[in-house]
């Protein structure tokens, strides 16, 4: 392992940020949706969110609305939340259950299969009507795959597989010891942040701010100490970014506010890694934080140029959650507080970057080198 923090790579430099309008201009926002969000594998959530046949949750990205559902055959499917009859939204709820896995539109009761979106029922239309064939009107599907307990979606029908895009399983090798497919959801929260999605990912890409606005997290893992970087033989990709591991402060046993151990470490975690939390960024919208006794995930979905919906998940060993009074609040608190601090910073930046004096943007310093890399990713996708 190499180490680096409180410093930056030798190639890092001062360079321009995104321009001000790129955080709030509607036309630019629509271009980002088309060029990035509708062509990229996205983390939709966790499989255990929809354990039973017909269980679903919805996903909003810009003006699009999707349904992710546990299908009749037990697989996970995703469809546009749009009835093929008159375009009605199939369901308004953020989550729920379609009885027996059949999706029925409230408007005229057209019914679809959750296996493949096939149209099954059309009241008052004769089955043998020569002018209408149900097979011509299935729901529009979204590519869906699962990996390590996560649900991944891609709205581009021609996109390469998740395995090809992520270079699986090699790019995930470091994180296999965390056995995320076996962990279970202990808590989840949704945040509505009045800021552009890029500001949230920029914030996640640097710890320059950690000493200023994160006294709790900074106390557990001091941001100015060396960070363990990932062995370069473990491949990254255009979207998989290995951020490395931050070490616990002396006297702390866990990544939380008081440093106390409320749960055992995961089995299989080395003694060295028991004193670290590893971070993985997945462009354009998520990051995974792997502590020795829990995993925290954040996913971000752009709703408007100045509004982002954030979903956060806390994963624990099932044995912990099955106990009568599971001790998980310490993990929830440290990241709820840290996240809220981050969202406030992003919202203040959103207000400031609409000023006419920020028309040409600001400046990334060498310590912002990961943020600059994120900007290059966005620009490279927009240029395609």
N, C-alpha and C positions, 0 to 999 in steps of 0.2 A: 504493500500500500504506500502511496505517496501521501503527503499531508500538505494542506494549504488552507489557510483562513487568516483573516487579518492581513491578507495579502491578495495577490492576483497573478495570473500567468504573465510571463514576460511579454506576450504579444498583446495584452490588454492595453487599451488606449482611451483617450478622451474622444468622444464622438457624439453626433447629434442623436436626440431621442426621436420618437414619433413626433410629427407636427401636431399642433394643437387640434386642428379640425379632424384629425384621424381618430380622435376620441369621442366626437359628438356628431359628425356629419352623417346624415341619414343615407346618402348615396354611397359613401365609403363603407358604412356599416353593411349595406346590402351586398356590396362587392365582397366583403369578408365572409359573409354567410355563404355566398355562392362558391367562392374559390377555396375556402378553408373548411367551414363547418359542414357543408353538405358533401364533402369529398374525403372526410377523414374518419378513422375509427375513433369512436367516442366511448367513454366509460358511462354506460347508462345507469348502472347501479349494481346491486348484489343479488345473486340468485335466491338467497333466503328471504328477500323481500316478497317474493311470489312463490311460496312453497306449495300451494295447492292448485289443482286444476281450475282455471278461470280467474285466478288472482292476477291483478294487473296494476301497473302504475303508468302515469302519463309523463311525457317529456316535452317541454316547450323549448324551441330554438327559433328565435326571431318570431316570424308569423306562423311557423309550422308547429303542429301538435301531433305527437306520436303515442301509440299505445304499445307498451311492452307487457306481454301476457304469458302465463304458464299455459301452454296449449293442452288440448285434450290428450295428446299422446305423451305428455310429460316434458316435451322440449320447451324452449323459450322462443317466442316469435315476437316480431315487432311490425306494426302496421301504421300507416298514416291514419290519424283519427278523423277520417272523412268518409262518410257514407257515399257509395257510388250512385245512389238514386238522385238526391237533390243537394248533395254536398254538406249535409248536416254533420256537425260534430257527433260522433257516436256516444261519447260520454264526457261529462263535464268534471267528474270527480278526479282528484289527483291520484287516488288509489281505491281499489275495491275488488269486487269479484263479479264476473259474468257467470251466471249459473250454468253449470255443466260445461263451461268453456265455449259457449255459443254467444257471439257478440251481436246484440240486437239494437238497432237504432231506435231511439225513443220516438222519432218523428213518424215513420210509417212502418216500423217493425220489420224492415229488411234484416235478415239474420245471416251471419257469416261464421265460418269455422275458424277457430283459433289455431288450427294446425297449419293452414296454408292460405287463409283468407277467402276461401271459396264461398260464393254466394249460395246459401242453402234454401232460404225462405223468402218469398215475395208475395205477401197477401194480395188476393184478388187478381193475380196474374195467372192465367191457366198454365199448367206445367208444359203443355204441348203447343203453346202459342207459337206459330211459325215465325213471328217477328221479334221474338225475344229468347235469348239463350242465357241462362244463368252463368254458364262458364265464361261468358264474355265480360262479366262484371265483378270480378273478385276485388277485394281490398288491395290497395297498393302496398306492397311489402317493402320492408327495410332489411338489409343484410344484418344478420344477428349471429354472433358466436359467443361462446363462453370460454373463460380461461381463469383458472385459479380462484373460482368462486365469483368472478366479476362477469357482468353482462356487457358486451361490446356491440355497438351498432355502427353502421355506415350507410349513409343515404345515397351513396354512389353505387348504382347497380353493377358498374364495371370495375369496382375497386378490387385490388388484390386481396387475398385472404389475410386474416389477422396474423397467422403464422408467418407469412411472407413479409407483411408490413412491419411486424415487431421483431422479426428474426428469432422467433420462438423455437425451442425453449432456451437457447443460449443466452439471450439478452436478460433472461429472468433468473439465471443460475444463482446469483448472489442471494436472492430472496426466497429460495425454495425452503430454507430452514424455518421460515416463518409459517409455512403450511397454511397459507391464507385460504385455501379451498376448504379447510376444516374449521376455520374460525366462524363464529356466529355474531350476528348483529346485536350489540348490547344497547345501542342508542343511535338515534339519528336526529338531525336538526336541519331546518331549512332557513336560509337567510336571504332577504331581499336587499340587495346592495345598490344604491343609486350611484353607480359608476360603471364605466365601460369595462368590458371583460378583460381587455389587455392590461388595464391598470392592476387588476387583481393578480394576473399571472406575472406581471413585472414585479409586484411586491413579493410574490412567492419565490422569485428567482434570486433574491439577494437578502443578506442579513446585515447590510449596512445600517438598517433602521432598528435592528433588534435591541441594541442597547438603549435606544431612546424610548421605544413605545412598548416593549415587551419585558417589563421587569420580572414577571413570573417565569416565563420560559427562559429568559436570559440568565436567571439565577440558577436554573437547573442545568442548562447547557450554555456556558459562557460563549458568546459569539466570537470573541477575539482569540480563542484558543485554536490550535491546529485542527483541521477537519480531515478525516481519513477519506481520501479519494479512491475511487474504484479502480481496480486493476484494469489497465487498458485492453487486456485480452478479452474482457467481458464486453461484447459488442453493444454499442448504443445504436440508435437509428435516427432518422430525421425527426422522430417524435419521442422516442425513449431517451431520456436524459438522466444519467446516473449522477446524482448530486453529492453522494458521499455520506459519511457518518459523523455526527457531532457527539462529543464525549461528555459524560456527566461530570458535574462539579464534584470535587472531593467531599465526602460526607453525604452525598446523595446516592441513593440506591435505585431510584426510579425517575423517569421523566414525568414529573408532576410538580405541584407547587411546594410541597414540603419535603420531597425526597424520600418519603417512607415507602416501604414495600407493602402493598395491600394484596398482592397476588403473587403466586410463584412465577418465575420466568418460564417462557415457552421451553418445552423440551427440544433439545437439539441446538440451542443457541450457545455458541462458544462463550467462555468466560470473558474474553475480550469484547465480544459484541454485546454481552449483557450490560456493558457500561456505555453503550452507544445507541443513538437513534439514527436510522438510515432514512434518507429521503430519495424518492424517485419522482421525477416530473414526467408527465405524459402530455405532450402538446396536442391540441392547443388549450386544454382546459382542466387538467387534474393533477393532483400530487398525492402520493402515498407516503405516510410517515410510519416507520416500523420501529417501535420500541421493543424492549425485551419481553413485555407482558401484555401489550395491546398493539393494535394497528389503527391508525387514524387516516381517513381518506376524505379529500375534498374534491368535488366536481363542480364546475361552473358552466352555466348555460346563458348565453346572451339573449336577452328579451328585447331590449331597445338599445340604441346607441349609448344611453346613459343609465341602463338598468341591467343587472345581472342577477340571476337566481342561482344560489349556491346551496348544494346539498352536502351535508357532512355525515360521515358514518364512523362509528367506533366499533371495532371488532375485538372479541375476546375468545379465550379458550371456552368451548362449550361447558366444560366441567365447572368453570367459574360461574357461568350464567345459570347453571342448574342448581346452585346452592340456594339455601333459603333466603339469605340476604346478600346477594352478590355485591362485592366491594368494587365498584367501577366508577364511582363519582369523581375520584381524584383525576382519572384520565379525561373524563368529560369536562371537568372544570378548567384544566390547564389549556385545552384547545378551544373551548368555547370563549374563554377570556381572550386568548391570543387571537382567535379569528375575529372577534368583535373589534379588537384594537386595529387589526389589519383593515377591516371594512371601513372604519372611520378614516383611516389614512387615505384609502382609495377615494372615498367620497370627497375629502378635502382637495385631493389632486384633481378630481373631476371638475370641481367648481373653478379651481385656479386655472386649469388649462383651457378654459373657454375665454379667458381674457385676451384682448387684442394684443397684449404684449407677449403672449405665449404663442402667437401665430406660427412662428418657425420652430416652436418646441424649446426644449432645454438641452442639457448635456449629460451624457453618461460618463462617469468617471471610471478609471480602471477597476475600482472595486465593484462596479456595476457590470462586470464582464458577462455574467450569465444573462442579465437583462438585455444587453446588447446582442447576445446570441439569439435570444427570443425574438428581438426585432428583426434580425436577419431571416429567421424562419418565416415570420409573417410576410415580409416583403418578397421572399422567394416564392411563396405560394401565390401571392397576388399577381406576380409577374407571369404566371403560367397562362 
